[in-house]
Every structure is written in structure tokens, then in C-alpha cells.
């Protein structure tokens, strides 16, 4: 018995300090301080955004969030505190995620008695049914941490993983445009956009119709191009070819091979005049997007180089990659080390292909408010082409500060924190993050699921 007690005491002496350390490591104030320090030291937008009249409001916000962080041990509350700090910078590339937590459920079973929308001045409030699976929710006005929001409670569902009366999502914004926080995933600042168009609620996961008392909804007629949720390429007609790309996650070499050895020869053989590239809800991804310039190229293009922020962490990364043999980083490293805390401009980007293609003659690119990051950079590359017209809505505006590496290190496990490292060449004179990239032809008056069909109709001979 004495030996057993001795073993238990030895085990406790080993594990208790470890457990105590893990608890301290996940202290909310500690995590917030790490984020604040990293932003001030390594975020390329910090100097521009925290100065002049913004300095006082930033200082007040920083102190207020630190005070709140010191007063909480709740992980979900801690997330919202850190989110409110990062929101100051209005940069969608500053991403914070708590992979261990979901938004806190607050069931409201009282709403289940109401079956249809009642008259209301706010058109977003009421009962909504998703077309694809008949999931029905009740949307009400609510608040989160004193911020006005719209909250959707599950009213009726066939999905056994969901429960009536639980929250399905929160909407941040106004009655017409908003960002969506789903309750079926981890807490994150990386939220997608949706919008209301009369009695339609349009978001990346589908279209919802408002359920109104004594009014029968007409069934929506959706074509195979209603949603851009799966990579697809096919001829729509002899004159029109379609490529749908919901994200840039393809292996770059394979994607380029598909374009060069299959799609371009097919367009040439059939003398296909028009190409539609559907990028709705494409938030970006890897560098495979660059190969789409083969379709649009008709003259050489030169863009000024982006600016690398000479932060301590970036200098370390360049030192490591230079030691591993990167000639690009070997060239730039001395310039970064010569002006710590400053910016070093890369060489200009020169786009010059060996050949331009007769077909397609025109390229119609479709975007919406969820198109971000490398998808927006693609637009910067192709919009100068006389072949290109952009249809749809403005993009997300997530490109002023870019080039994210893997998650930055935080002491507490379970958090994901991403931060950009470069500044785009246009930021000082014409930033796009607040407005996004505007389309040539705005289709905001029409639901997204009609856009491809409308473009096809406009391209066909009359």
C-alpha cells in the first residue's frame, strides 16, 4: 500500500505542475498580449493604421480589451475579446480561430410556436426556408456583447445532428448585407458574406425563401450553374465554355496541364468564342490561379512589386530560407536587414507568355463579395486584358496586406492565428480592402443563382 501511495504521489508531482502550466498558458490575458505584441511587431499594416487620430482610439481599445481579458476565464468570451481587438484593423487576413470552441448555444424553444413570418418593418426578421433541404429557421433581432445582430433559430429540420430551438447562425451587418457566423463549426473571425434580396436570403451554402403567412412561395427553378460549389468545366454550347472554380486548391502543375492539353485545344478545335470563369465564393488558396491568365493574355503586363515588411520574424524566415538555398531570399535578405521595421519592394511582376490564343475571344469572370485574397489578385492580373469583363458584385476586399504563412505560434494550444507579411503596391494611394474590386457589370439586382444563365443569354447571338 505504501509503495502504491508513493507511486501516486510521484505521478502527481510530475503531472500537477504540467496541468497548472497548461492552465496558465491558456490565460486569456496572456493570449491577448501575445496577439497584441505580434501585431505591433510583425503586422505590415500596423504603422499606417495606428497613428494620428487613430492612435487614441487604438490605445483605448487595447486597454479595454486587456481589462476584459484579465477578468475572464471563459474561453468563448476570450475569443470575442480578441476578435474585438483584431476588428480595429479591418483586415480579413488577420484571422483568429479557436479550434476547441464553438459559439455558445442559447436555445429558444418559445419560437417554435410561430410557423410563419408576421408583418415587420425589418424584412430580414421572420421565418426562412432553405431551398435545398427545407431547413427552416426563425430570424430575430438580438445582441452579442452589446453588438446588434440577427440570430437564426432552427425551427424545422430533417438533419438529425441539428436540434429545433438551437441557434443555426448569427448575422452581423444590416438587413440587406451581413457576415455569417455558423454555430456548426469552430469560433473564427473568418466569416463569409450573405445578402437579402427581397424575399430571398442568399449565402454560400444555399438560397433561402421567406415563409409569409397566406402566401405560397413559387418553387425556384435552378439550373446546373446555380451554385459554384464544385470544380467543373464543360461546353454550354458551341460558342460558350464554362469553368467553375469554388477554391484554388488544385495541384498547380496538374491544373496547368488541364488548361494547356485539354481545355485550350478544345476551345481552338471548336472555335469557342466565349469563356465563362465562375469564381463565386472563391476565397483564394494556392498559386494555381495564375494559370488562368493563359485564357486572358493578349499583351505583356507589368505590375509593381509588393513590399515585404522587414519585421523581426520575417527577417528570421528569410535567413532560414536563404540558408536552405533560396536565391530569391538570398537577394532580398541584405535589404531587409538594412532597414528593420521598414519595407523592401520586390522586383516588378512581368507577365509575358510565349503565345496568346485566338480562342476564347472573350472571357467573362463572375465574382461576389466572398471572392478574396488570391482570387482578387487574379483580377488584378486579368482586368487589363481587352478580352475580360467582370460580372457580379464587388469582391471581399482582402488583398491590401497578404502572403500568409502557417499559423503563428501562441502559447495556448487550440488557437489558430494568421497574419499577413507583405503590403501591396497600391495600398498607400488606393487601398481596396474597404471596398473590394468592383465588377464591370453589376448584377446585384439579380440573385446569384441566375447570374450564369443571364451571362449566357447575353453572349448568345440575337
C-alpha positions in Angstrom: 0.0 0.0 0.0 2.9 2.4 0.9 4.5 1.7 -2.5 1.2 2.5 -4.3 0.8 5.8 -2.4 4.4 6.7 -3.2 3.9 6.0 -6.9 0.7 8.1 -6.9 2.5 11.0 -5.1 5.3 10.8 -7.7 2.9 10.8 -10.6 1.0 13.8 -9.1 4.3 15.7 -8.5 5.0 15.1 -12.2 1.6 15.9 -13.8 0.3 18.7 -11.5 2.9 21.3 -12.5 2.3 20.4 -16.1 -1.5 20.8 -15.7 -1.0 24.1 -13.8 1.3 25.3 -16.5 -1.2 24.5 -19.3 -3.9 26.3 -17.4 -1.7 29.4 -17.0 -0.6 29.2 -20.7 -4.3 29.5 -21.7 -4.9 32.5 -19.6 -6.9 34.9 -21.8 -4.8 38.0 -21.0 -1.7 36.1 -21.9 -3.1 35.1 -25.2 -4.3 38.6 -26.0 -0.9 40.1 -25.0 0.8 37.7 -27.4 -1.5 38.7 -30.3 -1.1 42.4 -29.5 2.7 42.1 -29.4 2.8 40.2 -32.6 0.5 42.7 -34.4 2.6 45.6 -33.2 5.8 43.9 -34.2 5.1 41.9 -37.4 1.8 43.2 -39.0 2.7 45.3 -42.0 -0.4 47.5 -41.7 0.2 48.4 -38.0 2.2 51.6 -38.7 -0.3 53.0 -41.1 -3.4 52.2 -39.1 -2.2 53.1 -35.6 -1.2 56.8 -36.0 -2.7 60.3 -35.9 -6.3 60.4 -34.8 -6.5 56.6 -34.8 -3.8 56.3 -32.0 -6.0 57.4 -29.2 -8.9 55.1 -30.1 -6.5 52.2 -30.6 -4.9 52.8 -27.2 -8.3 52.9 -25.5 -9.4 49.7 -27.2 -6.2 47.9 -26.3 -6.6 48.8 -22.7 -10.3 47.9 -22.6 -9.7 44.5 -24.1 -6.8 43.8 -21.8 -9.0 44.7 -18.8 -11.8 42.4 -20.0 -9.3 39.6 -20.7 -7.9 39.8 -17.1 -11.4 39.4 -15.8 -12.4 36.3 -17.7 -11.6 32.6 -17.5 -14.2 31.7 -20.1 -12.6 30.6 -23.4 -15.6 31.6 -25.6 -15.7 35.1 -24.0 -11.9 35.3 -24.6 -12.4 34.7 -28.3 -14.8 37.6 -28.6 -12.4 39.8 -26.7 -9.6 39.0 -29.1 -11.9 39.3 -32.0 -12.9 42.9 -30.9 -9.2 43.8 -30.7 -8.4 42.5 -34.2 -11.5 44.1 -35.7 -9.8 47.5 -35.2 -7.6 46.8 -38.2 -10.4 45.9 -40.6 -8.2 43.3 -42.3 -9.8 40.0 -43.3 -6.3 38.5 -43.5 -5.9 38.9 -39.7 -7.6 35.6 -38.8 -8.1 34.2 -35.3 -9.7 30.8 -34.7 -10.5 28.8 -31.5 -10.5 25.2 -32.8 -11.6 23.9 -29.4 -14.7 26.1 -29.1 -18.0 26.6 -30.9 -20.4 29.6 -30.4 -22.3 29.1 -27.2 -25.8 27.7 -27.7 -28.7 29.5 -26.1 -31.8 27.5 -27.1 -35.1 29.4 -27.6 -37.9 26.9 -27.6 -40.6 29.6 -27.4 -40.0 30.5 -31.1 -41.2 27.0 -32.2 -44.8 28.0 -31.8 -44.6 30.6 -34.6 -44.8 29.0 -38.1 -44.8 31.9 -40.5 -43.4 35.5 -40.7 -45.5 38.2 -39.3 -45.5 41.7 -40.8 -42.3 43.6 -39.7 -40.6 46.7 -40.9 -37.3 44.8 -40.8 -37.5 42.4 -43.8 -34.8 40.1 -42.5 -36.8 39.2 -39.4 -39.1 36.2 -39.8 -39.3 32.6 -41.0 -36.9 31.4 -43.7 -36.7 28.0 -45.5 -33.6 26.8 -47.4 -34.5 25.6 -50.9 -32.0 22.7 -51.0 -33.2 20.8 -47.9 -36.2 22.6 -46.4 -34.3 23.5 -43.2 -36.4 26.3 -41.6 -35.2 29.0 -39.2 -36.7 31.9 -37.3 -34.6 35.0 -37.6 -34.9 37.6 -34.8 -33.1 40.7 -33.7 -30.6 40.1 -30.9 -27.2 41.3 -29.5 -23.8 39.7 -28.9 -21.5 41.6 -26.5 -23.7 44.7 -27.0 -23.4 44.4 -30.8 -26.7 44.3 -32.6 -27.1 41.2 -34.7 -29.7 38.9 -36.3 -30.0 35.4 -34.8 -31.5 32.4 -36.6 -33.0 29.6 -34.5 -33.7 26.2 -36.0 -37.5 25.8 -36.4 -37.7 22.6 -38.5 -35.0 20.2 -39.8 -34.6 16.8 -41.2 -30.9 16.7 -40.1 -30.6 14.5 -37.0 -27.4 16.3 -36.0 -29.4 19.6 -35.5 -31.9 20.3 -32.8 -35.0 22.5 -33.0 -34.7 25.6 -30.9 -30.9 25.8 -31.2 -29.1 28.7 -32.9 -28.1 28.0 -36.5 -26.3 31.2 -37.3 -25.8 34.8 -36.3 -25.7 37.6 -38.9 -23.5 40.7 -38.4 -24.5 43.7 -40.5 -27.7 45.2 -41.7 -31.0 43.9 -43.1 -29.5 43.7 -46.6 -25.9 42.7 -46.2 -24.1 40.7 -43.5 -21.4 38.3 -42.4 -22.4 34.9 -41.2 -21.3 33.1 -38.0 -22.4 29.4 -38.2 -22.9 27.5 -35.0 -21.9 24.2 -36.5 -18.1 24.9 -36.6 -15.3 26.4 -34.7 -15.3 30.0 -33.5 -13.4 32.1 -36.1 -13.1 35.7 -37.3 -13.0 34.3 -40.9 -16.7 34.8 -41.7 -18.4 34.6 -45.1 -20.9 37.1 -46.5 -24.5 36.8 -47.4 -27.3 39.2 -48.5 -31.0 39.6 -48.7 -32.7 40.3 -52.0 -36.4 41.0 -51.3 -37.8 37.7 -50.0 -34.6 35.7 -50.8 -31.7 35.2 -48.5 -28.5 34.3 -50.4 -25.4 32.8 -48.8 -22.7 30.4 -49.9 -24.5 27.3 -48.5 -27.7 27.9 -50.4 -30.7 30.1 -51.1 -33.5 30.7 -48.5 -37.0 31.8 -49.2 -39.1 33.8 -46.7 -42.2 32.0 -45.4 -45.0 34.5 -45.3 -48.5 34.0 -43.9 -51.2 33.3 -46.5 -48.6 33.4 -49.3 -47.4 30.5 -51.3 -43.8 30.6 -52.5 -43.2 29.8 -56.1 -40.7 26.9 -56.5 -37.3 28.2 -57.6 -36.1 26.9 -60.9 -32.4 26.4 -60.6 -30.1 25.5 -63.4 -27.0 23.3 -63.1 -25.0 26.5 -62.8 -27.0 28.0 -59.9 -24.2 27.2 -57.4 -20.4 27.3 -57.8 -19.6 24.6 -55.2 -17.6 22.0 -57.2 -14.9 22.3 -59.8 -16.5 21.9 -63.2 -15.6 22.6 -66.8 -17.8 21.9 -69.8 -19.2 23.3 -73.0 -22.5 25.1 -72.5 -23.0 25.5 -76.3 -20.8 25.5 -79.4 -19.9 29.1 -78.6 -19.7 29.1 -74.8 -17.5 27.2 -72.4 -17.8 27.2 -68.6 -15.3 26.7 -65.8 -16.4 26.8 -62.2 -13.7 27.1 -59.6 -15.0 27.4 -55.9 -11.5 27.5 -54.5 -7.9 27.5 -55.7 -6.8 24.2 -54.1 -5.6 22.4 -57.2 -2.1 21.0 -57.7 -0.6 23.8 -59.8 1.1 21.6 -62.4 -2.0 19.4 -62.9 -4.2 22.4 -63.3 -1.9 24.0 -65.9 -1.7 20.7 -67.7 -5.5 20.5 -67.9 -5.6 24.0 -69.3 -2.8 23.5 -71.9 -3.6 19.9 -73.0 -7.3 19.7 -72.8 -9.3 23.0 -72.4 -7.3 25.3 -74.8 -7.2 22.6 -77.6 -10.9 22.0 -77.2 -11.6 25.8 -77.4 -9.4 26.0 -80.5 -10.9 23.0 -82.2 -14.5 24.2 -81.7 -13.6 27.9 -82.3 -15.4 28.6 -79.0 -15.8 32.4 -78.8 -16.8 32.9 -75.1 -15.4 31.5 -71.9 -17.1 32.0 -68.5 -14.9 31.6 -65.4 -17.2 31.3 -62.3 -15.4 32.4 -59.1 -18.4 33.0 -56.9 -17.5 32.4 -53.2 -13.8 31.6 -54.1 -11.8 32.8 -51.1 -8.5 32.1 -52.7 -5.9 29.5 -51.9 -2.7 28.5 -53.7 -0.9 29.9 -56.7 -2.8 27.7 -59.2 -4.9 30.8 -60.1 -2.1 32.2 -62.2 -2.5 29.7 -65.0 -5.9 31.2 -65.8 -4.0 34.1 -67.4 -3.4 31.8 -70.4 -7.1 32.4 -71.4 -7.0 36.2 -71.0 -3.5 37.1 -72.2 -3.2 39.4 -75.2 -0.3 41.6 -74.3 2.6 41.8 -71.8 1.7 43.1 -68.4 3.9 44.7 -65.7 2.8 45.3 -62.1 4.9 46.9 -59.4 6.3 44.5 -56.8 4.7 44.2 -53.4 6.5 45.4 -50.3 8.0 42.9 -47.8 7.7 44.1 -44.2 11.1 43.9 -42.5 9.8 42.6 -39.2 11.9 40.5 -36.8 10.0 37.4 -37.7 10.2 38.0 -41.5 14.0 38.5 -41.3 14.3 35.2 -39.4 12.3 33.4 -42.1 14.3 34.9 -44.9 17.6 34.0 -43.1 16.4 30.4 -42.7 15.2 30.1 -46.3 18.4 31.7 -47.6 20.4 29.1 -45.7 18.3 26.4 -47.4 19.3 27.8 -50.8 16.5 30.2 -51.8 18.3 32.6 -54.3 15.3 35.0 -54.1 15.5 35.3 -50.4 19.3 35.5 -50.5 19.0 38.5 -52.7 16.4 40.3 -50.6 17.7 39.4 -47.2 20.5 42.1 -47.0 17.9 44.8 -47.9 15.6 43.6 -45.1 18.4 43.5 -42.5 19.5 47.1 -43.6 16.1 48.6 -42.7 14.4 46.7 -39.8 10.8 47.9 -39.3 10.7 49.3 -42.9 9.5 48.0 -46.3 11.5 46.5 -49.1 10.0 46.4 -52.5 10.2 43.2 -54.6 11.0 43.3 -58.3 8.1 44.1 -60.6 5.9 41.2 -61.8 6.2 40.8 -65.5 3.7 38.7 -67.3 4.8 37.7 -70.8 3.7 34.5 -72.3 5.1 32.8 -75.4 1.8 33.0 -77.2 -1.7 34.4 -77.0 -4.7 32.4 -78.1 -7.4 33.4 -80.6 -10.0 31.4 -78.7 -11.7 32.3 -76.5 -12.3 35.8 -77.9 -14.0 37.0 -74.7 -13.6 35.9 -71.0 -16.5 36.7 -68.6 -15.4 36.4 -64.9 -18.0 36.1 -62.2 -17.3 37.4 -58.7 -19.2 38.2 -55.5 -18.5 39.5 -52.0 -16.9 36.3 -50.9 -14.1 36.4 -53.5 -10.9 37.2 -51.6 -7.2 37.0 -51.4 -5.5 35.3 -54.4 -8.9 35.4 -56.3 -8.7 39.2 -56.1 -5.0 39.1 -57.2 -6.1 37.2 -60.3 -8.4 40.0 -61.1 -5.5 42.5 -60.9 -3.7 40.4 -63.4 -6.5 39.9 -65.9 -8.6 43.1 -65.8 -6.2 45.0 -68.0 -6.9 42.5 -70.8 -9.3 43.7 -73.5 -10.8 40.2 -73.5 -12.0 40.4 -70.0 -15.3 41.6 -68.4 -16.1 41.0 -64.7 -19.7 40.4 -63.8 -21.4 40.1 -60.4 -20.7 42.1 -57.3 -17.7 43.6 -55.6 -15.1 41.3 -54.0 -14.4 40.9 -50.3 -11.5 43.3 -50.1 -8.8 41.0 -48.7 -5.7 41.9 -50.5 -4.0 45.1 -49.2 -1.9 43.1 -46.9 -1.3 39.5 -47.9 1.1 36.5 -48.1 0.1 34.5 -45.0 2.5 31.7 -43.7 1.4 28.9 -41.4 -0.4 29.7 -38.1 1.7 32.0 -35.9 2.8 30.5 -32.6 0.7 31.1 -29.5 1.4 29.6 -26.1 -2.1 28.2 -25.7 -2.9 25.2 -27.7 -6.0 25.1 -29.9 -5.8 28.6 -31.2 -5.1 29.4 -34.9 -3.7 32.8 -35.6 -2.8 34.0 -39.1 -1.2 37.3 -40.1 -0.1 38.8 -43.4 3.5 39.7 -44.1 3.5 42.0 -47.2 1.9 45.2 -48.3 0.5 45.5 -51.8 1.9 48.3 -54.1 -1.4 50.2 -54.3 -2.2 50.5 -50.5 -0.8 53.9 -49.8 -2.7 55.6 -52.6 -5.7 53.4 -53.5 -6.5 50.7 -50.9 -9.1 48.1 -51.9 -9.9 46.4 -48.6 -12.7 48.7 -47.6 -14.5 48.5 -51.0 -13.2 45.4 -52.8 -12.7 45.2 -56.6 -15.8 46.4 -58.5 -17.3 44.5 -61.4 -17.6 45.9 -64.9 -21.2 44.8 -65.0 -23.0 44.8 -61.6 -25.6 42.1 -61.2 -26.6 43.0 -57.6 -30.3 43.4 -58.7 -30.5 39.7 -59.5 -30.0 36.6 -57.3 -26.6 34.9 -57.7 -28.1 31.7 -58.9 -29.3 33.5 -62.1 -26.0 35.1 -63.0 -24.5 32.4 -65.2 -27.8 32.0 -67.1 -28.1 35.7 -67.6 -24.5 36.0 -68.9 -25.0 33.0 -71.3 -28.1 34.7 -72.6 -26.3 38.0 -73.2 -23.5 36.2 -75.1 -25.7 34.2 -77.5 -26.3 35.8 -80.9 -29.6 37.7 -81.1 
